[in-house]
Amino acid sequence: MNAHAGARAGSARRWRRLRAGLRGWGGVGAMALLCALAVTAALLLPLSQSADDGAAPAGQGVTHAGQARAEKCEDPQDRSLSPSGGGKTPVVDAIKAREDRRLVVGVDTNSYRWGYLDPNNPSGELEGFDIDLVHRIAEDILGDRDAVRFKAIPTSRRIEAVEKGEVDMVVRTMTITCDRLDHVAFSAPYFVTGQQVLAPKTSAVTGFDASLADRKVCSARGSTAYDNLEAGRKEGVLPASTDIRTTVPNQLDCLVKLQLGEVDAVVTDGALAASQAAQDPAVELKGGLFTDEYYGVAMKRGSDDLVRRVNRILESYVEDGGWAASYEKWLHPTMDTDGRKSASATPPEAHYA
C-alpha cells in the first residue's frame, strides 16, 4: 500500500468512527438562543443583498445514498491547488491594495457554534468555528485578524456571491462537490462530516429511509441536502411519497419550520444538525450519516494565488494547533458525546491535484 492509499485507508477508518459517534445523538440546550438567532437572521438577511465598495473581483465526497454528482470528477475534495507554486499574486495584491485593507468574506450569521451572533456577547461580534478560520486567514494575509468585512450570505447565494465578486471568499460550512467546482474554486478541505436527518424525538422517523414516506422534509436551497433528497427519491432509497418541496434560503429556517410543525423532518449536515439539536431539546438526529461532506473555502475561479495562499494557511492552522483549539472551543460540546471523540475532531488530510 503506497502512502496515498494508506492515508485514504486511515481517513476511511476515521469516517466509520464519525458515523458511529454521531448516530442517534440527541439535543440539549435552550430555546431562547434559537429564537434570538432566528431574529438575528431575519435582521441580517438584507445584508446579503448589498454590495460593498472595494471588493475587487478575483481572477462531494463519496455518498452512500445516491448523492447526485458529476461524472467528470472523483474525490472533488482532493482537487485543490498545492500551497506551493505560482509566483505572481495579483488577487492577494489587490486585496492588500484596498483603501481599508480588509478581506471581504461571506459567512453565516445564524449557525450556532459555526457563525453566529451570541445575544449574551456584549461585543456583538460574530463568533464560531468558521469565524475563527476567517480571522486566521485575515491575520496571515493582512497582518490583522480583525481586518475583515463580514457579509451575511444565505445558503442559496453562496456560489452567486463568489461568482459576482461580492466577496473574496465564502467560509460557510460549504461542501466541496464536483458540480460546484464548475462555478467556484475551493481550498483543500478543512472539515469533514456527513448528511443526517433531524426530527422530533417523538417522531417515528428513523433516518434517511422508508420512514420518510408521506413526510414533509425541509432542506436549504442550493444545498447538498436537497441534491441528496432528489437523488434518494429517484433511486428508490426514499419512497416516492416523500415530499421534498419545502426549501428555504438558510438551513436554520428548516429547524423553525420543524418546530412549528410545518415539516416532519430536516436534512442537513450532521455537524450543523448536532448544533441545532443542542438548541432544542425536543429534536434529535435520526439514523446515521449517509454521505461524506468535506467543507472548503470557496473562491472565484482563476484566483489561483489566493487559493494557494489559503491552502498554506490551512496547513499552518492545523500544524500549530489553531484548528484543534477552535474545535475544542466551539464543536466539542455538541459533537463529542458519551466521552467519545467524533472523527470530525480530526482535520481531514489534504491531497492536491
N, C-alpha and C positions, 0 to 999 in steps of 0.2 A: 504493500500500500504506500503510495507516494505521500508527500507532506500535505498536498492539497486534498487528497482523498481522506487522509487522516483527520484533517480539520473539519471536513464535511461530516465525517462519522461522529466526531465529538459534538458538532452542532446538532446532529440528529438525536444523540443521546440527551443533550440538554433540553431539546424540544419535547421529547417524551416526558421528561420531568416537568416541564412547563405545563403540559396538558393535564398531568395528574395534579399538579399543585393548584391549578385554578378551577378544577372540576367541582361544581356544586357549591362554590363559595357564596356565603350569604351576606346580607348587608347589615351594617350597624351604623348609627350616626344620627344626625339631626336634620329634620326637615326645614328648619329655619334657614340654614345655609343654602339649601336648594332654592328656596323662594327668593333669597337675596340674589343668588346667581341668575335666576331667570329674569328678575327685574333688571339686573345689570346688563344682561344680553340684549334685552329689548331697548335699553337706552343707548347701547353702544353700536347696535347694528347699523345705524345710518353712517357710522364712520367708514364702514367698508365700501360705501358707495362714493366716497370722496377721493380725490387725487391730490397728493401733497406735491407742492412745488419742489424741485430739486431732485426728484427720483429719476436719475439718468437711466435710460434704457440700457439693459445689459445684452452686449452682443449674445410579479406577485408570487409573491412567493408560491411554493407548491401547495396545491389545495387538496382537500380530502372530501369535497362535496361538489365538484364540478364547477369551480370558480371560472367565470369567463376570462379568458386571457388570449393574447395574441399568439399566433402560431410562429411568428418570425423570431422570437427570442425565448431563451430559457434563463432561469435564475436572474431576473432583472436586478436583484439587489447586488449582483456581482459585476455590473456593467459600468460602474462609475470610473472616472479618470484617476490615475495614480496621483498621489500627492506630489511626486517629483515630476520633472519635465517642464516644458514650456520655456519661458524666458520673459517675453514682454507681458505686462499685466495691465492691459487697458481698462478692464472693468474695475479692478481694485483701485487703480489710479483715479478713475472718475469718481468713485465713492469718496476717496480721500480729498479730492479737489473741491467738494461741495462747500459752500459757504458755511453751513452749520456743521460740517463734518459728522454726519450721522448716517448710520446704517438704517435702511427702511425695511422693516420686517413684518410680514403678515403672520398673525398669531390668532389663537383662540383666546377669548376672554371669559369663557364660562364653563371650561372643563376643569372640574375640581382636581387639584394637585398637578395639573398639566399646564394650564394657562388660565388664570382666573383672578378676580379681584376679591380678596377676603374682606368682608364687611367689618371684621374686627381688627383689620390692619390700619392704624391711623395714618400711615404714609400714603395710602391709596394707590400703591404701586402694584403692577401685575406681578404674580409670582407663580411658581410651579416648575416642573421638570423641564418643559420646553423653554420656559423663560430663562432658566439658568443657562441653558445652552446658548441662547441668543446673546446673553451678557458675555459669555466666554468668547463668542465669535467677534463681538464688537471690541472687546478688550485686545484681542490679538491683532485685528486689522487696524483699529484706530487708536489703540492705547488707552481706551477709556471704556469700561464695562457699561457705563450709562449713556454712551453715545449711540442711542437707538431711538428711532421714531417708530413706535408700535402702531400697527394698523389692524383693527378688528376685521377679520376676513371670514365669512361664513364657509362652511364645508363646501358648499356648492360653487364657490367662486375662487377656490384656491388656484386652480390652473389658469383661469382667466386673469387673475391679478398678476401672476408672473408673466404671462404672455404679453400683456399690455404694458408692462414696465411700471405698474403701480407700486411694486415693491422690488427690492433686490433679491429677496428670497422669502419662502414660506417655511416656517418651523411650526407645524401644527398637526402632530400625530398623522402624518401623511404617508400612506403606504406606497412603496415603490412597486409599480406594475409595468408590464410591457406596454399596455395601451397608453399610460401616462408618459412613458419615455418618448412617445411620438410628439409630445407637446412641451415637455419641460425636461431639464437636466436634473439629475439627482446626485446628491452626495452618496458616499458609502452609507450603509445602514447604521443608525445609532441606537436602535431599539428593536426588539422582536417580541411579538405577541401573536394573537390569532383572533378570528371572529368567534363570537359566542352569543347565546340567546339570553336575554334578560326578561324576566316575567315576575308577576306577584308570587310570593311564597305559597299562597293557597291555590295557585293555578295548576291544572293538570298537564300543562306543557312540560315536556321532559328534555327538550333540546331542539336541534335542527333536524327534525324528523317528522314522522307521520302525525305526531301530536299537534302539529300546527294546522291540521285540516280544519277548514271553516273558521280560521282565526285571522284577525287583522294584525298585520305585522308592520311596524314602522322602521324606516331607515332614513339616513340623510341623503339628499340628492347629491349625485356626483361621488358617492362613497363606494368602496369595495363591498360594503354590506349589501347595497342594492344589487350590485352585479351578482353576488352570490345567491341572493334570493331569486333573481331571474333565472340563473343557471340551474339552481336547485329544482325549481318547478319544471323547467324544460327537460331535465334529465331524470325526473322521477324521484329525486331524493326527497322533495317536498310534494304533498298532494296538490293536484290542480286547483283544489278549492281554497288553498292558502291565498289570502288577499294581501297583496304587497303594494297596493296602490298608494298607501299613505307614505309620503316622503316630505321631509322638512329641510329648511336651509341649514340648520345646525343640529347635530346629533342630540344635544341636551333637550331639544324640543320634543324628541320622542319620549323621553322619560316623563315629561309633563303630560303628554297625551296618555301615557300608560297610567299615570296617577289619576287622571280624570276619567279613566275608563273608556277612552275613545279608541284605544287599540288594546290588543291582548298580549302582545309581546314586542320586544325591540331586538334588532340585530345590530351589533356594533362590535368594535374591537374589545377583546376581553379585558385589556388593561383599562380602557375607558369605562367599561361596564362595571369593573370592580370598584372604581371610584364613585360611580353613580349609586351602586348598591350601598356604599358607605354613607351616602347622603340620605338614604331612605330605608329604614329597617323593614319595610313591608315588601321589598323586592329582593330577588336573588338571581344568581347565574344558574342557568338550567343546562345540564349536559356539559360536554367537554368542548374544547376548541375544535373548530372544523376547518380552519385554514392556517397558513403561516403568513404573518403580516410583518414586513420589515419597514420601519419608518425611516425616511430620509429627508434631508433638507432639499427643497425644490428651488431651482434657479432657472433663469432663462437659458434656453438652448443657445449654444455658441459662447457662453460666458465661461470658457474653459479655465481661465486663470482663477476665477472666483471659485469654481468647483474644486480645483486642485488645492486652493488655499483652505477651503472649508474642510476638505479631507485631511489635510495636515493638522488642522486644529482638532478635529475629532480624534486623531491618533494621540495627540498630546493630552487631550482631555481624559482619555481612558488611562494612559500611562501614568499620569501624575495623581490619579485618584479623584479628580474632579467629578467624573461621571458617577463613580461609586458613592461619593458623598451626597450628590444630588439625589440619587436613587434612594439612599437611606433616609434622607430628609422627607422626600415627597411621596415615594411609592411604596416603601417598605410597609407602612401601616395598613395599606389596602391589599397588597399583592402577596405578601409573605404571611401565611396563616398557619396556625397549629404548630408553630415553631419550625416550619419548613420554609426554606428559601425557594421562591419561584425561579425557574430558569431565566425569566426576564431580568433577574438580578445580575446576570452576566451579560455584558455588552456583546453584540454579535461580532464575529470576526469579519474583517474587511478583506474582500478579494476584488481585484480590479481587472478591468477589461484589458 
